[in-house]
């Protein structure tokens, strides 16, 4: 039953964001922790400060001259998104926020901020800026004010979802989390602690199996924490790395073998 719901939701959003390729995009409530289809309870880490904040409006900026403005109104849950050329969503609530958005171009995503490049098969493609904005904002329509406040401490920088059919979907999401805002009581949380707390924490109604212990792997000359699990018969592998004092990056994948995905990574520049 749950699997059929996931497939239905996936098909609906695929129709919404179709760009002429066999790309499928999943809503927040349908697949993996915090942003993805395994419906992890994002409210688990909501703090008192978050609960009393006012997340009625979030402004999104870009590294290009174009600007994408996203306004989420908590009263009627209406969301307005304007398109840009290469804009990526960016939440900048602090003056010392040094995050810079990556660039998605077809099947290639490059982040100079994280020093990484991901190249997918030629038949795949990362979401364009408008569809990425939609993919990022859509889950907030089902969140409380406190949950939104926590959610907006993260930035979805790239997303790709593709496959020959809905039973063989592969996806890659790249997220950046401002840990000073997300965990004000524990801003220096390590990558391994983040993996356990944010990536491997499942809501009670989600049956996760084959959960591996986090391990350290070297990718593109950098150390990542890696862990895997299975949800709805789909194998997931996540990678987490602390970028600087403010940010942790999480790469979330499904449908890949370890070697197949990791061979698609290279150092940027």
LOMI-23918 format. One record per residue: residue in one letter; x, y, z of N, C-alpha, C, O in turn. Coordinates in steps of 0.02 Angstrom, whole numbers, plus 50000, padded with zeros to 5 digits. Layout:
N
aXYZXYZXYZXYZ
...
***
This chain:
269
x500424994050000500005000050000500435006250000500325010949961
x500945006350046501375012250050501745013249984501825018849960
x501985007649956502365008149894501935010949838502185014849797
x501305008949834500865011549782500755018949790500695022649741
x500725021249853500645028449865501265032249840501205037449809
x501855029449855502475032549833502485033149757502645038449730
x502305027849723502325027849650501825032949622501975036449574
x501235033349652500725038249631500975045349638500905049349593
x501275046849696501545053449708502105055049660502155060549634
x502535050149649503095051149603502855052649533503115057249500
x502365048949510502105050049443501785056949436501855060249385
x501435059049489501115065649487501625071249481501535075749440
x502155070949521502655076249519503065075749456503295080849430
x503155069749430503505068949366503135072749311503445076149271
x502485072049310502085075549260502135083049268502125086749219
x502195085249330502245092449345502895095349320502895100949294
x503445091749328504105094549314504445091549253505045092449244
x504075088049212504365084749154504715089649108504445094949092
x505335087849087505725092049043505885088348978506365089948943
x505485083348961505595079748900506045073748907506175070148858
x506295072348968506715066548981506345061949029505835063749058
x506605055849036506305051149082506555052549152506895048449182
x506395058449178506595060449245506005060249292505455062549274
x506095057449351505555057049400505775060849462506345060349484
x505315064749491505475068649550504985067049605504375067049593
x505245065649665504815063549720504685069349768505135073349781
x504075069849794503935074949845504245073249911504435067549923
x504285078149954504605077350020504325071450059504705067650089
x503675070650059503375065650102503405058650072503145053950101
x503735057850016503745051349986504395047549993504315041449991
x505125050050003505735045350005506355046750042506735044849997
x506685048150081507285047750120507345053650167506995058650157
x507755053350217507715057950273507725065350255508095067450210
x507315069150291507305076450290507055079550228506725084750233
x507165077050169506915080250109506615075250063506325077350012
x506665068950076506575064050025506055058950041505735059350094
x505965054049996505405049550001505405044450056505015039750049
x505775044850111505625039850162505285043050222505255040150276
x505045049150212504595052450260504865052550330504495050850377
x505485054350339505765054850405505455060850440505305065950409
x505355060250505505035065650542505525071350550505985070950592
x505445076650510505915082250512505855086250576506305090050593
x505295085350611505195089250672505615086650730505605089750783
x505965081150722506325078150778506845082750807506975082650867
x507145086950764507685091250788507475098550795507895102950803
x506825099850794506585106650801506715109150872506545105650920
x507015114950879507175117750944506655122750966506215124650927
x506695124851029506235129851054506305136251015505805139651000
x506935138050998507035144150959506685143650892506385148550869
x506715137850860506395136950796505645137550802505305140450759
x505375134850856504655134850865504375141850875503795143150859
x504795146450900504555153150913504755158050858504585163950862
x505105155650807505325160050753504735161450707504185158750715
x504855165750657504315167750611504525166050540504805170150504
x504375159850519504585157750452504075159450399503965155550352
x503755165250405503225166950358503485168750290503115168450240
x504125170750286504375172750221505105170850214505495172050260
x505285167850159505975165850145506175168850079505835167850029
x506745172350077506985175450016507535171149988507975168850024
x507525170049923508005165849889508425169949842508155173949803
x509085169149845509525173049803509925168449758509915162449766
x510275171449709510645167549659511335170449649511445176349665
x511805166449622512465168849603512445172349535512945175149514
x511875172149500511805175449436511455182049447511285183849504
x511345185749392510985192149397510245191049406509875195649425
x510015185049391509305183549400509165182049472509605179949509
x508545183149492508355181849562507725177649564507225179049530
x507745172449606507135168449617506865170149686507215169449736
x506245172449688505935174249752505415169149771504965167649732
x505485166549830505015161449854504675164049917505015165549967
x504025164649916503655167049974503175161749997502695160149962
x503305158950057502855153750085502455156750142502735158350194
x501805157550132501375160650182501065155250225500735150650199
x501165155750290500945150450335500195150150343499925144950364
x499835155550327499115155450337498765151050285498345146850304
x498915151950221498575148150170499025143550131498815140450083
x499665142850152500145138250123500275139550049500515135150014
x500105145650025500215147049955500945148549943501265151849984
x501215146149887501915147049871501975150049802501645147649755
x502385155249794502495158249730503235157549714503665159149755
x503385155049653504085154049633504185157149565503805155849519
x504705161349558504875164149493505475160649465505915158449503
x505515160149399506045156249366506675160449359506645166649360
x507255157049353507895160349340508265156049290508035150549273
x508835158349267509235154449219509625148949254509525143049239
x510075150849300510485145749334510435146449409510865143949446
x509905149749433509855151149505509755144649544509435140049520
x510035144549603509935139049650509655142049714509815147749731
x509245138349750508965140949813509515141949863509965137849870
x509485147549899509985149049949509655152750007509325157849997
x509745150250067509475153450126510035156950163510515153650184
x510005163650170510555167450200510315171350260510235177450256
x510205168050316509955171550375510505174550418510355178050466
x511135173350402511685175750444512195179450401512305177550344
x512495184550429512975188650391513595184750371513895186150319
x513785179750411514395176050396514255169850354514685165350350
x513675169450325513505163750283513885164250217513755168850178
x514345159650205514765159950146514565154850092514945153650046
x513975151950099513765147050050513705150049981513455155649973
x513935146349931513845148449861513545142549823513775136849830
x513035143949783512665138749749513085135549694513515138749663
x512955129049683513265125549627512885126849563512395130449562
x513125123749509512815124749444512635117849414513055113449411
x512015117149393511795111049359511725112549285511395117349265
x512035108449244512015109349172511905102549140512375098749129
x511275101049124511125094549096511255088949146510955088849200
x511695084449128511835078749172512445079949217512695075349249
x512675086149220513265087849260513095093049313512795098149298
x513305091649374513235096449430513935097949456514325093349468
x514085104349466514735106449491514635111149550514265116049545
x514975109749605514965114149664515685116149680516065112149706
x515855122349665516505124849685516545125549761517075124849790
x515975126949792515945127649865516165121149899516535121349948
x515935115449873516105109049902516695105749866516965100749890
x516895108649809517455105749772517295099049741517715094549741
x516685098249714516475091749688516075092549623515725097549613
x516145087549581515775087449517515455080549510515785075449521
x514815080349492514455074149482514215073849410513875078349387
x514405068549375514205067549306513765061249300514005055749312
x513135062249283512665056749275512665054249203512965057449160
x512335048549189512295046249120511985051449075511625055849098
x512125051049010511875056048963511115056348959510835061448940
x510785050848975510055050748972509735053749035509125053949040
x510145055949082509895058949144510005066449143510395069049103
x509665069849187509755077149191509565079749260509065077549288
x509955084449286509785087749348509215092649335509155095449280
x508785093749385508225098349377508465105349361508975107549387
x508105108749317508265115849306508055119949367507745117249413
x508205126249366508105130349426507375130749448507235130449507
x506915131349399506205131949417505955125549449505605125649499
x506125119749419505895113449446506245111849512505945108749556
x506865113949519507215112949583506875116949638506795114549694
x506685123149622506325127249671505685123949693505515123749752
x505315121249644504685117849659504805111749703504445110649752
x505305107849685505475101749722505655103449794505495099749840
x505995109049804506215111249870505635113949912505575112449971
x505205117849880504665121149917504065116649929503735117349981
x503915112049884503315108049889503205104849958502645105049983
x503715101849989503605098550054503365103350109503025101150156
x503515109750103503335114450157502585115450161502335117950212
x502225113450110501495114250111501175109650162500595110650181
x501545104650185501285099850233501625100650301501535096350344
x502015105950311502385106750373502075111950420501735116550398
x502205110950484502035116050533502535121750528503045121250494
x502395127250563502855132950562503535130950590504055133050563
x503545127050643504175124950672504565120350625505175120850620
x504215115850592504545111450544504845115350486505385113750462
x504485120450463504745124650409505385128250431505865128750393
x505385130650493505965134150518506575129650516507125131850498
x506495123450534507045118650531507235117150458507815117050440
x506735116050417506845114350347507245119650311507695118050271
x507095125950325507425131450289508135132750314508455137550291
x508385128750359509095129150376509505124850327510115124350332
x509155121650280509485117550229509355120450161508855124050150
x509795118950114509735121250045509805115349998510295111650000
x509315114349956509355109249904509715112349845509445116849812
x510325110049831510745113249780510695109649712510825112649660
x510515103249712510455099549650510015093449661510005090649715
x509655091449608509225085549614509135082449545508995085849496
x509205075949542509085072249480508715065849498508885062549547
x508225064049458507845057949469507655055149401507315058549362
x507875049149386507765046549319507755038949321507925035849371
x507555035949265507535028749261507095026449204506715030349175
x507155020049187506765017349132506035016549151505595016949108
x505895015449215505205014949239505215016349313505745017049344
x504615016749343504565018649413504825013249461504935014649520
x504935007249436505205002049478505975002149478506294998749519
x506265006049433506995006349427507245013549428507665015449387
x506975017349473507145024449478507815025349514507965021949563
x508205030049489508815032149523508735039549540508465043349500
x508975041449598508965048649613509605050749649509925046749683
x509765057049640510325060149675510095067049698509865071049658
x510155068349762510015074949790510635077449826510975073649860
x510795083849818511355086949852511085092449897510785097249873
x511205091749962510955096550011511535099650050512055096550060
x511425105850072511895109150118511495111450179510955114450172
x511755110050238511425111550301511835116450341512425115350354
x511525122050362511855126750406511775124150477511245124850507
x512305121150504512235117950569512195122850627511935121150680
x512435128950617512365133950670511625135850680511415137250736
x511255135750626510535137350631510125131150647509635131550685
x510315125450619509915119450629510005116550699509535114050730
x510615116950725510765114250791511105119650834511705119150847
x510735124750855511035130250893511365127950958511825131150983
x511135122350985511435119651047512025114951033512385112951079
x512125113350970512665108750951512915110650881512895106450836
x513135116850871513315119250804513905115750773513985115750712
x514335112750814514935109350788514835101850780515315098050781
x514215099750772514055092750762514505089850707514605092950655
x514775083950719515215080750670514815077650613514205076750619
x515155076050559514815072950503514515066250523513965064550501
x514865062350564514605055850585513995056750630513515052950624
x514015061650676513435062950719512845065250677512275063350689
x512985069450627512455071850583512145066050545511535065750537
x512555061350521512295055550486511815051650529511265049850507
x512005050450591511575046550636510935050450652510395047550654
x511005056850664510445060850689509955062950634509355063250645
x510225064450575509805067350523509665062550465509125062750436
x510135058250449510055053950391509805046950408509485043650367
x509935044650468509745037850487509225037650543509165032650578
x508865043150550508325043450600507665043050564507475047650528
x507315037450572506705036150534506085036750577506095034950636
x505545039150549504915039550585504655032550598504815027950560
x504265031550650504035024850670503645021150617503645014950615
x503305024750572502895021350522503285019550459503005017050411
x503945020850459504365019150402504785013050420505155013150469
x504725007850380505115001850392505765002150354505785001150293
x506305003650389506975003950359507354997650379507364995850438
x507674994550331508054988450344508764989250316508914994050282
x509184984250332509874984150306510244990650321510634993050280
x510114993450380510444999750398511174998350417511304994450463
x511625001450381512335000350394512605005350445512315010650455
x513145003550478513485008150523513865013250480514155011450429
x513875019550501514245024550463514985022750459515275020350508
x515285023850401515995022550391516315028350354515975032050319
x516965029150362517325034550328517585032050262517905026750259
x517465035850208517725034150142518065040250112517895045950129
x518545039150069518905044550036518635045249965518675040549926
x518375051149949518115052549883518385059249859518315064349893
x518705059249801518965065349772519445069049820519475075149821
x519815065149858520305068049904520005070749969520355074050007
x519365069449982519035071750042518735065950080518555060850051
x518675066650146518385061450188517635062550195517415067950214
x517255057350181516525057450188516315052050237516645046950244
x515755053150271515435047950310514895044850265514485048450236
x514905038350260514455034850215514025029850253514275026450299
x513395029350236512945024450267512405022550216512255026350170
x512115016750225511595014350179511015011350217511075009550275
x510445010650183509845007650212509375006050154509475008150098
x508855002250169508345000550120507665002750145507475001250202
x507285006250103506605008450118506175007250057506375008950001
x505585004250067505125002650012505484998849957505375000049897
x505904994149977506274989849930506784993649888507044990949839
x506914999849906507415003849870508035004749913507995006849970
x508615003249884509245004049920509475011249916509495014249862
x509655014049973509895020949977510605021050005510785017150049
x511015025449977511685026550003511785034050011511685037849963
x511965036250071512055043350085512785044750103513135040650132
x513005050750085513685052950099513645059850133513275064150111
x514025060650187514005066950225514715069450236515165065550252
x514815075950227515475078950240515385086050267514965089850243
x515775087650318515775094550342516205098750295516775097050281
x515905104250270516255108550223516675113850259517255114950242
x516365117050308516715122150349516365122750416515965118350433
x516505127850453516215128550520515455129350518515115127850567
x515195131650462514475132950456514085127350423513505126150441
x514385123850375513995119550332514215112250331514815110650334
x513715107950325513805100850311513435099350246512875101650236
x513765095450203513455093250141513215086050148513555081950178
x512625084550119512375077750117512195076150044511815079750012
x512485070650019512305068149953511885061849964512125057149995
x511275061849939510825056249950510675052849883510495056149834
x510755046349882510655042649820510205036649830510145034049886
x509895034549777509495028449777509545025149709509535028649658
x509585018449708509585014949645510265013649616510325010549563
x510795016049650511475015049627511825009749669511665008749727
x512305006249639512785002549679513315007549701513385012849670
x513675005949754514175010549779514675012549725514795018549714
x514965007549692515485008949642515195012949584515535017349557
x514585011449564514295014849506514205022249519514345026349475
x513985024149579513905031149594514575034549607514715039849579
x514985031549648515615034749667516075035849607516485040449608
x515995031749556516405032749495516195038949457516545041149412
x515615041749475515365047649441515575054149476515385059549454
x515955053549529516185059449565516905061149546517315056749532
x517045067549544517725069949534517805076649567517315080149581
x518415078449581518555084949613518415090549563518595090049505
x518095095849586517985101749543518625105849539518975106749589
x518765108349480519365112349469519995108349484520555110949478
***
